Amino acid sequence: MTPTEPITDFRGEHAFLSNFYASPVTLDNAEYPTVEHAYQAAKTDDFELRRRVRAAKSPNAAKQMGKRIPRRDDWFDVSLTIMEDLIRQKFTRYPDLAAKLLATGETLLIEGNNWNDRFFGAVWDSHREAWVGENHLGRMLMTVRAELKTSS
C-alpha cells in the first residue's frame, strides 16, 4: 500500500477500524462489547431492549436487532453525534488502538462495503471509477485521528 492509496477494507490488518472490532465502550453507564452493540442499543430509550442488544452474541446480531427496535424520537438528530462519541471513546480508551489509528498517517479512510451502505460507508462505482457515499464512519475515524495527533 502506498501512502496515497485509501484504506477501504476494515478487515484483516485494518479490522481495528471496524465498529465490529472487540473494544468495549460505555453508553449510559453500561459497558458494551463493541461500538456496534452500543450504537444499535442507543437507538432506543427502552433499557430492556438496550440490555438485549448489549447481550447479543455478535456485532452482526446486535446490528440485526437494531434494525427491528423502535427508534427514539430524536434518533436522526443525535445518531451521528453518538457514533462519533463511541468511536472517540474506542480510540482514547485503548492506547494500542490509538497507536494503530495514528499509524495510518494521513491516509484516506473509506468504509468500503458491498452491502450498499452509502451513509456510513461508500461503494465502488466502476462506471465512475470512484467511491460513492457519504462515508461518515471513515470521516469520523479521520476526525478522531486528527484529534489524537494534536493531543500526542
RONU-801826 format. One record per atom (N, C-alpha, C): residue in one letter; x, y, z. Coordinates in steps of 0.02 Angstrom, whole numbers, padded with zeros to 5 digits, always signed. Example, Ala and Ser with C-alpha at 12.3 -4.5 7.8 and 13.67 -1.06 7.14 Angstrom:
<rs>
A+00660-00284+00390 A+00615-00225+00390 A+00660-00165+00390 S+00642-00112+00354 S+00684-00053+00357 S+00645+00002+00394 
</rs>
This chain:
<rs>
M+00042-00059+00000 M+00000+00000+00000 M+00044+00062+00000 T+00032+00106-00046 T+00068+00170-00047 T+00028+00220-00005 P+00062+00272+00019 P+00027+00321+00061 P-00033+00354+00028 T-00035+00356-00038 T-00091+00390-00072 T-00151+00344-00082 E-00143+00279-00074 E-00199+00233-00081 E-00243+00236-00019 P-00308+00245-00026 P-00351+00245+00033 P-00356+00176+00064 I-00372+00173+00127 I-00389+00110+00161 I-00464+00103+00152 T-00484+00051+00117 T-00555+00042+00101 T-00584-00023+00127 D-00545-00061+00163 D-00569-00125+00188 D-00551-00130+00262 F-00601-00127+00304 F-00591-00128+00377 F-00591-00200+00403 R-00555-00243+00368 R-00545-00312+00389 R-00471-00326+00388 G-00451-00386+00409 G-00380-00404+00408 G-00340-00357+00452 E-00285-00330+00424 E-00242-00287+00464 E-00276-00222+00485 H-00331-00205+00452 H-00368-00143+00470 H-00434-00158+00505 A-00442-00218+00531 A-00504-00237+00565 A-00518-00192+00626 F-00466-00164+00655 F-00474-00121+00713 F-00515-00058+00697 L-00521-00041+00634 L-00560+00018+00613 L-00635+00004+00613 S-00653-00059+00612 S-00723-00080+00608 S-00759-00070+00675 N-00823-00053+00671 N-00864-00048+00731 N-00878-00117+00760 F-00862-00170+00723 F-00871-00238+00747 F-00811-00262+00788 Y-00757-00224+00789 Y-00696-00243+00824 Y-00709-00245+00900 A-00687-00298+00932 A-00698-00306+01005 A-00657-00254+01043 S-00692-00203+01066 S-00662-00150+01107 S-00718-00119+01147 P-00728-00144+01208 P-00784-00121+01249 P-00787-00045+01257 V-00848-00019+01253 V-00862+00052+01262 V-00922+00058+01308 T-00931+00118+01334 T-00984+00130+01382 T-01037+00177+01352 L-01099+00160+01364 L-01155+00201+01345 L-01202+00205+01404 D-01214+00265+01430 D-01259+00275+01487 D-01244+00226+01544 N-01181+00224+01563 N-01156+00184+01620 N-01160+00109+01611 A-01171+00085+01550 A-01171+00014+01537 A-01115+00000+01486 E-01079-00055+01497 E-01024-00072+01452 E-01050-00120+01397 Y-01030-00104+01336 Y-01049-00143+01277 Y-00986-00172+01246 P-00990-00233+01217 P-00930-00265+01191 P-00899-00232+01130 T-00939-00195+01091 T-00914-00162+01031 T-00950-00096+01022 V-00922-00054+00979 V-00956+00008+00960 V-01023-00009+00928 E-01025-00061+00887 E-01087-00081+00853 E-01142-00097+00903 H-01126-00136+00953 H-01176-00152+01005 H-01203-00088+01036 A-01159-00043+01056 A-01180+00018+01090 A-01221+00063+01044 Y-01199+00070+00982 Y-01235+00113+00935 Y-01305+00086+00922 Q-01311+00022+00912 Q-01378-00007+00899 Q-01422+00001+00961 A-01394-00009+01020 A-01433-00001+01081 A-01456+00071+01091 A-01414+00118+01069 A-01430+00189+01078 A-01491+00210+01038 K-01513+00170+00992 K-01571+00187+00950 K-01636+00190+00991 T-01636+00160+01050 T-01697+00158+01090 T-01685+00185+01160 D-01738+00210+01189 D-01736+00231+01259 D-01759+00176+01306 D-01781+00120+01278 D-01806+00063+01316 D-01745+00024+01342 F-01734+00027+01407 F-01674-00004+01436 F-01675-00080+01434 E-01734-00111+01430 E-01737-00183+01422 E-01714-00202+01351 L-01734-00164+01302 L-01710-00177+01234 L-01634-00164+01229 R-01611-00113+01262 R-01539-00100+01263 R-01501-00159+01294 R-01528-00186+01347 R-01496-00243+01380 R-01491-00302+01332 R-01544-00313+01294 R-01544-00369+01246 R-01492-00358+01191 V-01488-00297+01166 V-01438-00282+01114 V-01368-00291+01143 R-01358-00267+01205 R-01292-00274+01237 R-01272-00347+01243 A-01322-00391+01254 A-01308-00462+01263 A-01304-00501+01197 A-01314-00468+01141 A-01311-00502+01076 A-01244-00537+01069 K-01245-00597+01040 K-01185-00638+01036 K-01131-00612+00989 S-01150-00567+00944 S-01101-00541+00896 S-01121-00470+00876 P-01074-00431+00849 P-01092-00365+00825 P-01145-00368+00769 N-01140-00420+00727 N-01189-00426+00674 N-01259-00440+00703 A-01262-00482+00754 A-01326-00496+00786 A-01355-00432+00817 A-01311-00391+00848 A-01333-00326+00875 A-01359-00281+00820 K-01325-00281+00763 K-01347-00240+00706 K-01415-00262+00681 Q-01425-00327+00676 Q-01490-00352+00654 Q-01545-00334+00703 M-01531-00338+00768 M-01580-00318+00819 M-01596-00244+00813 G-01543-00204+00800 G-01552-00132+00794 G-01597-00112+00736 K-01601-00154+00686 K-01645-00140+00629 K-01719-00148+00647 R-01732-00186+00700 R-01801-00203+00718 R-01829-00165+00778 I-01786-00131+00816 I-01811-00099+00877 I-01839-00030+00860 P-01890-00009+00897 P-01918+00058+00885 P-01867+00111+00903 R-01859+00159+00858 R-01809+00211+00869 R-01837+00267+00912 R-01793+00294+00952 R-01812+00352+00993 R-01828+00411+00946 D-01869+00456+00971 D-01894+00511+00930 D-01839+00556+00901 D-01785+00565+00938 D-01732+00611+00916 D-01675+00575+00880 W-01684+00512+00860 W-01629+00472+00834 W-01592+00506+00776 F-01628+00532+00728 F-01594+00561+00670 F-01556+00625+00688 D-01576+00657+00742 D-01541+00717+00765 D-01477+00700+00803 V-01476+00643+00837 V-01419+00627+00881 V-01375+00569+00857 S-01396+00533+00806 S-01361+00472+00788 S-01288+00482+00769 L-01272+00533+00731 L-01203+00545+00711 L-01160+00566+00770 T-01187+00606+00814 T-01150+00627+00874 T-01136+00567+00919 I-01185+00523+00927 I-01175+00463+00967 I-01121+00419+00936 M-01124+00408+00871 M-01074+00367+00838 M-01004+00396+00847 E-00997+00461+00835 E-00931+00491+00842 E-00905+00487+00914 D-00949+00496+00962 D-00929+00490+01032 D-00905+00419+01048 L-00940+00369+01022 L-00919+00299+01035 L-00852+00284+01002 I-00842+00309+00941 I-00779+00298+00906 I-00722+00334+00945 R-00735+00394+00966 R-00685+00432+01004 R-00667+00394+01068 Q-00717+00367+01102 Q-00706+00329+01163 Q-00662+00267+01148 K-00678+00232+01094 K-00640+00172+01075 K-00566+00188+01067 F-00550+00243+01034 F-00480+00257+01020 F-00445+00296+01074 T-00481+00324+01122 T-00448+00357+01178 T-00442+00310+01238 R-00485+00260+01241 R-00485+00212+01296 R-00431+00159+01287 Y-00412+00144+01225 Y-00365+00091+01211 Y-00304+00118+01174 P-00249+00130+01209 P-00189+00159+01178 P-00163+00119+01119 D-00170+00053+01120 D-00146+00013+01064 D-00187+00028+01001 L-00252+00040+01009 L-00293+00057+00951 L-00279+00127+00927 A-00266+00173+00975 A-00247+00241+00956 A-00183+00240+00915 A-00135+00201+00936 A-00071+00196+00900 A-00081+00169+00829 K-00125+00119+00822 K-00139+00092+00756 K-00173+00143+00712 L-00220+00181+00740 L-00254+00232+00702 L-00205+00287+00681 L-00163+00308+00727 L-00113+00358+00710 L-00064+00333+00657 A-00050+00269+00657 A-00004+00240+00608 A-00032+00242+00537 T-00096+00255+00530 T-00124+00262+00462 T-00105+00329+00431 G-00072+00372+00470 G-00048+00436+00445 G-00103+00480+00419 E-00095+00503+00358 E-00145+00547+00327 E-00186+00509+00275 T-00181+00442+00277 T-00216+00402+00228 T-00292+00412+00233 L-00323+00419+00175 L-00396+00424+00172 L-00427+00359+00196 L-00474+00363+00242 L-00509+00304+00268 L-00580+00303+00240 I-00596+00250+00205 I-00662+00242+00174 I-00690+00174+00196 E-00749+00175+00226 E-00779+00112+00244 E-00812+00082+00182 G-00769+00052+00140 G-00794+00021+00079 G-00834-00040+00096 N-00890-00050+00060 N-00932-00107+00076 N-00969-00131+00015 N-00995-00192+00019 N-01036-00220-00035 N-01108-00229-00013 W-01128-00201+00043 W-01197-00206+00067 W-01234-00140+00055 N-01204-00097+00013 N-01235-00036-00012 N-01249+00016+00043 D-01206+00018+00093 D-01212+00071+00144 D-01175+00132+00118 R-01212+00179+00094 R-01184+00241+00067 R-01189+00298+00118 F-01213+00282+00178 F-01217+00333+00230 F-01154+00330+00274 F-01142+00274+00307 F-01082+00268+00348 F-01022+00249+00306 G-01034+00221+00248 G-00979+00199+00206 G-00985+00224+00135 A-00955+00186+00090 A-00958+00202+00018 A-00953+00137-00021 V-00978+00139-00081 V-00973+00081-00126 V-00935+00101-00188 W-00900+00053-00217 W-00861+00067-00276 W-00907+00069-00337 D-00904+00124-00374 D-00942+00133-00436 D-00893+00124-00493 S-00897+00067-00526 S-00848+00052-00579 S-00856+00097-00641 H-00916+00124-00650 H-00926+00171-00706 H-00890+00237-00694 R-00893+00260-00634 R-00859+00323-00616 R-00787+00312-00596 E-00771+00248-00580 E-00706+00231-00552 E-00692+00272-00490 A-00742+00272-00444 A-00737+00311-00383 A-00781+00280-00329 W-00763+00295-00266 W-00805+00276-00210 W-00862+00325-00205 V-00923+00299-00196 V-00982+00340-00192 V-01017+00329-00125 G-01026+00382-00088 G-01060+00377-00023 G-01036+00433+00023 E-01073+00442+00076 E-01056+00495+00124 E-00998+00477+00169 N-00986+00413+00180 N-00927+00389+00217 N-00921+00421+00286 H-00977+00425+00322 H-00974+00455+00388 H-00927+00419+00435 L-00925+00352+00432 L-00879+00315+00477 L-00807+00333+00461 G-00788+00331+00399 G-00720+00349+00380 G-00703+00420+00401 R-00749+00466+00390 R-00737+00536+00409 R-00730+00544+00485 M-00770+00508+00523 M-00764+00511+00596 M-00697+00483+00619 L-00677+00428+00589 L-00612+00399+00607 L-00555+00449+00593 M-00559+00483+00536 M-00507+00533+00520 M-00510+00593+00567 T-00569+00612+00590 T-00576+00666+00639 T-00543+00646+00705 V-00558+00586+00728 V-00529+00562+00791 V-00454+00555+00783 R-00431+00531+00726 R-00359+00526+00713 R-00325+00594+00718 A-00355+00645+00689 A-00327+00713+00692 A-00326+00738+00765 E-00378+00723+00803 E-00379+00743+00874 E-00323+00707+00913 L-00314+00643+00900 L-00261+00605+00934 L-00193+00633+00916 K-00185+00652+00853 K-00121+00679+00830 K-00104+00744+00866 T-00153+00787+00873 T-00140+00852+00906 T-00132+00844+00981 S-00159+00791+01010 S-00154+00783+01083 S-00093+00743+01104 S-00057+00714+01055 S+00002+00674+01074 S+00067+00713+01068 
</rs>
